[in-house]
Amino acid sequence: MKQLLSSCLAVAVVACMFLAPAAVFAQQSLTWDQVKTKFESSNPALKSDADNVDEMRAEEITAYLRPNPQFGVTVDGTQIAPDHGVWAPLAGTFISPSFSYLHERDHKRELRLESAREGTRISESEHEDLKRNLEFTLRTAFVDTLEAKAVLEMAKADLDYYDKIIGISRDRLKAGDIAQIDFDRIELLRVQYESELQTAIVNLRTAKIQLLQLLNDRTPVDHFDVDGPFDFSDALQPLDDFRQIATDSRPDLQAALETIQQAQTNHKLAVSNGSTDPTLSAWYTWNASTNNPNANQTLGLSASIPLRVFDRNQGEKKRTEIDIERSQQASEATHAQVFSDVDSAYAQVESNIALLKPYKAKYNDEALRVRDTVTYAYQHGGASLMDFLNAQSDYRQVQLAYAQLIGAYLTAVAQLNLAVGREVIQ
């Protein structure tokens, strides 16, 4: 008995070892939040742009650096002739080390730092704007995958249902209730269901491939899946609420406003750069050849002040002043674009809701009821073959249109979230 138990245990362990890889490569199903988190951590374009933000932060260090001091040494007075019959080539040499420093006035360093910080904030807003646009592409691919899954399930269900109809029709043919030509027409129609099924499979794989590309994921398509609600909600906030959220949240609008602040700071810096910066110097001299034996060491100080007669940085002052006006106009254009985006996306969501409501309230049920009723009537000789085929086609068209409208609604919602600047509708 112990040997039998040991053998069974060994077989179980071996079986677990063989099943472990299957568990590892089992299909993973990700929700939208998981897909978005994975995207933010792995998308190459997003990570590359984040490095650009770090580069802008590094430029803040450069902007706040002080000018380097200058150090120099002067050697002069060397005599190569003999002195009183004694060869003394260094007897008259004097050495003069000097030190100088450019003193920046009018808060130049502080203004350079502030301009660099505002540049970093602009870069951060632009990074958020890139993330906003890429997440819309990601959301669209996610919705396409959900829609392809729904269409595939419908194609499978339609084929299974039609196979049952073929089975029933075959029994009727054997019983002599229908003619061979009618059965052939019913069976030939199965090709359309098979074609729709294969098309749905290809569309689902294509949607998954696009989603995997955005995630920079090398998972095999057959082992990757997403899951989420594929439905609509008729609850929609007023348009003014979305406009206000967009005004507060759109990163491209924030970047435009921050560009105005940077332009104003750059103008102040241009005015400051037009001021005079003195260069302060000090030197020490040792002169062995001086006639005064008590004055062979001297210490000197000087200040060098440029005369800003011609160049007072007039060009940069004018350019930065114009740049303020240009940035303000660009901000107004961005603000108008924000409202246009919100209004257009909102209208599209409203339109999709208006189309979906009657489908959910009556069209889906009516198409199902008509199909089942006509099918029952045809099976019992109360309806023609053409009526039966038309009922099947109408039901499929209604179901497919409903799935496509759901996908269009979810895409429009993603477009509205893009216009607003954050996810206000899940």
C-alpha positions in Angstrom: 0.0 0.0 0.0 2.8 2.4 0.9 4.5 1.7 -2.4 1.2 2.4 -4.2 0.8 5.7 -2.4 4.4 6.7 -3.2 3.8 5.9 -6.9 0.7 8.0 -7.0 2.4 10.9 -5.3 5.3 10.7 -7.8 2.8 10.7 -10.7 1.0 13.7 -9.2 4.3 15.6 -8.8 5.3 14.8 -12.4 1.8 15.9 -13.6 2.1 19.2 -11.7 5.5 19.8 -13.4 4.0 19.3 -16.8 1.0 21.4 -16.0 3.1 24.3 -14.5 4.1 25.7 -17.9 0.5 25.7 -19.0 -0.4 27.7 -15.9 2.4 30.1 -16.6 1.3 30.6 -20.2 -2.4 30.7 -19.3 -4.4 33.5 -20.9 -4.2 36.7 -18.8 -7.2 38.9 -18.8 -6.5 42.6 -18.0 -8.9 45.2 -17.0 -8.7 48.8 -18.3 -7.0 50.0 -15.1 -4.4 47.3 -15.4 -3.8 48.0 -19.1 -3.4 51.7 -18.4 -0.9 51.0 -15.5 1.1 48.7 -17.7 1.1 51.2 -20.5 2.4 54.0 -18.3 5.3 51.9 -17.1 6.3 50.3 -20.4 5.4 52.4 -23.4 8.7 53.5 -25.1 7.4 56.8 -26.5 6.0 57.8 -23.1 9.2 56.9 -21.3 11.4 58.7 -23.8 9.4 61.9 -23.3 9.7 61.5 -19.6 13.5 61.6 -20.0 13.0 64.9 -21.8 11.4 66.3 -18.6 14.4 65.1 -16.6 16.7 66.9 -19.1 14.8 70.1 -18.5 15.2 69.7 -14.7 19.0 69.3 -15.3 19.0 72.6 -17.2 17.8 74.3 -14.0 21.2 73.5 -12.5 23.0 75.1 -15.4 20.8 78.2 -15.4 21.6 79.0 -11.7 25.4 78.5 -12.0 27.6 81.5 -11.1 30.3 82.8 -13.5 33.6 81.1 -13.0 36.4 83.2 -11.4 39.5 83.9 -13.5 43.0 83.3 -12.3 46.1 84.5 -14.2 49.9 84.8 -13.7 52.2 87.4 -15.3 56.0 87.0 -15.4 58.0 89.9 -16.7 61.3 91.8 -16.2 63.7 88.9 -16.9 67.2 90.0 -17.7 69.6 87.8 -19.6 72.7 90.1 -19.5 75.3 89.5 -16.8 75.2 91.8 -13.8 78.7 93.0 -12.6 80.4 90.0 -14.1 77.8 87.6 -12.5 75.4 85.7 -14.7 72.0 86.4 -13.1 69.2 85.9 -15.7 66.3 86.0 -13.1 67.6 88.9 -11.0 65.0 91.4 -12.4 62.1 89.0 -12.8 58.8 89.9 -11.1 55.7 87.6 -10.8 52.2 89.0 -10.7 49.3 86.5 -9.9 45.8 88.0 -10.5 42.2 87.0 -9.7 39.1 88.4 -11.3 35.3 87.8 -11.0 32.3 88.9 -13.1 29.6 90.1 -10.8 26.1 89.7 -12.2 23.6 92.3 -11.2 19.8 92.8 -11.4 18.9 89.2 -10.4 20.2 87.6 -13.6 20.8 84.2 -12.0 17.4 84.2 -10.3 15.6 85.1 -13.5 17.5 82.4 -15.4 16.5 79.9 -12.8 12.9 81.0 -12.9 12.8 80.8 -16.7 14.3 77.3 -16.6 11.8 76.1 -13.9 8.9 77.4 -16.0 10.4 75.6 -19.0 10.4 72.4 -16.9 6.7 73.0 -16.0 5.9 73.5 -19.7 7.7 70.2 -20.5 5.8 68.4 -17.7 2.5 69.7 -19.1 3.5 68.7 -22.7 4.4 65.3 -21.3 0.9 65.0 -19.8 -0.6 66.1 -23.1 1.4 63.3 -24.9 0.2 60.8 -22.3 -3.4 62.1 -22.8 -3.3 61.5 -26.5 -1.5 58.1 -26.3 -4.1 57.0 -23.7 -6.8 57.8 -26.1 -5.2 55.6 -28.7 -4.8 52.9 -26.1 -8.4 53.3 -25.0 -9.5 53.0 -28.7 -7.5 49.8 -29.1 -9.0 48.5 -25.8 -12.6 49.2 -27.0 -11.8 47.7 -30.4 -10.8 44.5 -28.6 -13.9 44.4 -26.5 -16.1 45.0 -29.6 -14.2 42.3 -31.5 -14.8 39.9 -28.6 -18.5 40.7 -28.6 -18.8 40.3 -32.3 -16.9 37.0 -32.1 -19.3 35.7 -29.4 -22.3 36.7 -31.5 -20.8 34.9 -34.6 -20.3 31.7 -32.6 -23.8 31.9 -31.2 -25.3 32.5 -34.6 -23.4 29.6 -36.1 -24.4 27.3 -33.3 -28.0 28.4 -33.7 -28.0 27.9 -37.4 -26.4 24.5 -37.1 -29.4 23.5 -35.0 -31.7 24.9 -37.7 -29.8 22.8 -40.3 -30.2 19.7 -38.1 -33.9 20.3 -37.8 -34.2 20.9 -41.5 -32.3 17.7 -42.2 -34.9 15.8 -40.2 -37.7 17.5 -42.0 -36.0 16.5 -45.3 -35.9 12.9 -44.3 -39.5 13.1 -43.3 -40.5 14.7 -46.6 -41.7 18.0 -45.1 -39.3 20.1 -47.2 -37.8 19.8 -50.7 -34.2 19.1 -51.3 -33.7 22.4 -52.9 -34.9 24.2 -49.8 -32.6 22.2 -47.6 -29.7 23.0 -49.9 -30.4 26.7 -49.8 -30.5 26.6 -46.0 -27.2 24.6 -45.8 -25.5 26.9 -48.4 -26.2 29.9 -46.2 -24.0 28.4 -43.5 -21.0 29.7 -45.6 -21.9 33.3 -44.6 -21.9 32.3 -40.9 -18.5 30.6 -41.3 -17.1 33.7 -43.1 -18.4 36.0 -40.4 -16.8 33.8 -37.7 -13.4 33.8 -39.4 -13.6 37.6 -40.0 -14.4 38.1 -36.3 -11.4 35.9 -35.3 -9.0 37.9 -37.5 -10.4 41.3 -36.2 -9.9 40.2 -32.6 -6.3 39.1 -33.2 -5.6 42.4 -35.0 -7.1 44.5 -32.2 -5.0 42.5 -29.6 -1.8 42.9 -31.7 -2.3 46.7 -31.7 -2.9 46.7 -28.0 0.2 44.7 -27.3 2.2 47.0 -29.5 1.1 50.0 -27.4 2.0 48.1 -24.2 5.4 47.1 -25.6 4.4 43.5 -24.6 5.7 40.4 -26.3 3.1 38.1 -24.9 1.7 35.7 -27.6 -1.7 36.9 -28.8 -3.4 33.6 -27.8 -2.2 34.1 -24.2 -3.4 37.7 -23.9 -6.9 39.0 -23.3 -8.7 42.0 -21.9 -12.0 42.3 -20.0 -14.3 45.1 -19.3 -17.9 46.3 -19.5 -19.2 46.5 -23.0 -22.3 48.5 -22.5 -23.5 52.1 -22.4 -25.0 54.5 -19.8 -27.5 57.2 -20.7 -26.4 59.3 -17.7 -24.5 62.4 -19.0 -23.5 65.5 -17.1 -24.4 69.0 -18.6 -22.0 70.3 -21.2 -20.9 73.3 -19.0 -19.5 70.8 -16.4 -17.3 69.2 -19.0 -16.2 72.6 -20.2 -15.1 73.7 -16.7 -13.3 70.4 -16.1 -11.4 70.8 -19.4 -10.5 74.4 -18.5 -9.0 73.1 -15.3 -7.5 69.9 -16.5 -6.3 70.1 -20.2 -2.5 69.9 -20.1 -2.0 71.6 -23.5 -4.0 74.6 -22.1 -1.9 74.6 -19.0 1.3 74.5 -21.1 0.0 77.5 -23.1 -0.6 79.5 -19.9 2.8 78.5 -18.5 4.4 79.6 -21.8 3.0 83.1 -21.2 4.6 83.1 -17.7 7.9 82.0 -19.2 7.7 84.7 -21.9 7.2 87.4 -19.2 10.1 86.0 -17.2 12.3 86.0 -20.3 11.4 89.6 -21.0 12.5 90.5 -17.4 15.7 88.6 -18.0 16.3 90.5 -21.3 15.9 93.8 -19.5 18.3 92.6 -16.7 20.8 91.4 -19.3 20.9 95.0 -20.6 22.4 96.2 -17.3 26.1 96.5 -16.7 28.0 93.8 -14.9 31.4 94.9 -13.4 34.4 92.7 -13.4 36.3 92.9 -10.1 40.0 92.1 -10.1 42.9 91.8 -7.6 46.6 91.1 -8.1 49.8 90.7 -6.2 53.3 91.7 -7.6 56.8 90.9 -6.4 59.4 93.0 -8.2 63.0 92.3 -7.3 64.4 95.1 -9.6 62.6 98.0 -8.0 64.6 101.0 -6.9 62.8 101.1 -3.7 64.0 98.1 -1.6 60.9 98.5 0.7 58.4 98.4 -2.2 59.2 95.2 -4.0 55.8 93.7 -3.1 52.5 95.4 -4.2 48.8 94.6 -4.0 46.3 96.1 -6.4 42.6 96.2 -7.0 40.5 97.2 -10.0 37.0 97.2 -11.4 36.2 97.0 -15.0 32.8 98.4 -16.0 31.6 98.0 -19.7 30.1 101.1 -21.2 26.7 100.0 -22.6 26.7 102.8 -25.2 25.6 100.8 -28.3 24.6 97.4 -27.1 21.9 97.5 -24.3 20.3 94.2 -25.4 17.6 96.2 -27.3 16.9 93.3 -29.7 16.2 90.7 -27.0 14.0 93.2 -25.1 11.9 93.7 -28.2 11.8 90.1 -29.2 10.7 88.9 -25.7 8.1 91.6 -25.6 6.6 90.4 -28.9 6.9 86.8 -27.6 4.6 87.7 -24.7 1.9 88.8 -27.2 2.4 85.8 -29.4 2.1 83.4 -26.4 -1.1 85.2 -25.3 -2.7 84.8 -28.7 -1.6 81.1 -28.8 -3.2 80.6 -25.4 -6.5 82.1 -26.7 -6.4 79.7 -29.7 -5.8 76.7 -27.5 -8.7 77.8 -25.2 -11.0 78.0 -28.2 -9.8 74.6 -29.4 -10.5 73.1 -26.0 -14.1 74.2 -26.1 -14.5 73.0 -29.7 -13.1 69.5 -28.8 -15.4 69.2 -25.8 -18.5 70.4 -27.7 -17.8 68.0 -30.6 -17.1 65.0 -28.4 -20.2 65.7 -26.2 -22.4 65.9 -29.3 -21.1 62.5 -30.5 -21.8 60.9 -27.1 -25.3 62.3 -27.1 -25.9 61.0 -30.6 -24.7 57.5 -29.7 -26.9 57.4 -26.6 -29.9 58.5 -28.6 -29.3 55.7 -31.1 -28.6 53.0 -28.4 -31.7 53.7 -26.3 -34.3 52.2 -28.7 -32.0 49.2 -29.4 -31.9 48.4 -25.8 -35.5 49.2 -25.1 -37.2 47.3 -28.0 -35.1 46.6 -31.2 -33.0 43.8 -29.7 -36.0 42.1 -28.2 -38.1 42.6 -31.3 -35.5 41.1 -33.6 -35.1 38.1 -31.3 -38.9 37.6 -31.1 -39.3 37.9 -34.9 -36.5 35.4 -35.5 -37.8 32.8 -33.1 -41.4 33.3 -34.2 -40.6 33.0 -37.9 -38.3 30.0 -37.3 -41.1 28.2 -35.4 -43.6 29.0 -38.1 -41.2 27.8 -40.8 -40.5 24.6 -39.0 -44.3 23.9 -38.8 -45.0 25.0 -42.4 -46.5 28.4 -41.5 -43.8 30.5 -43.1 -41.9 30.4 -46.4 -38.2 29.8 -46.7 -37.6 33.4 -47.8 -39.4 34.7 -44.6 -37.2 32.4 -42.5 -33.9 33.6 -44.2 -34.9 37.2 -44.0 -35.7 36.9 -40.3 -32.3 35.3 -39.7 -30.6 38.1 -41.6 -32.5 40.9 -39.8 -31.6 39.5 -36.4 -27.9 39.3 -37.3 -28.0 42.8 -38.6 -29.7 44.2 -35.5 -27.3 42.4 -33.2 -24.2 43.5 -35.2 -25.5 47.1 -35.4 -26.0 47.2 -31.6 -22.5 45.9 -30.9 -21.0 48.5 -33.3 -23.0 51.2 -31.7 -21.7 50.2 -28.3 -18.2 50.3 -29.6 -18.9 53.7 -31.2 -20.3 55.0 -27.9 -17.3 53.8 -25.9 -14.9 55.4 -28.5 -16.9 58.6 -28.2 -16.6 58.5 -24.5 -12.9 58.1 -24.8 -12.9 61.1 -27.2 -14.8 63.1 -24.6 -12.3 62.1 -21.9 -9.5 63.2 -24.3 -11.2 66.5 -24.8 -11.7 67.1 -21.1 -8.2 66.0 -20.2 -8.9 63.2 -17.7 -11.3 60.3 -17.3 -14.6 61.7 -16.3 -16.6 58.7 -17.8 -15.3 55.2 -17.3 
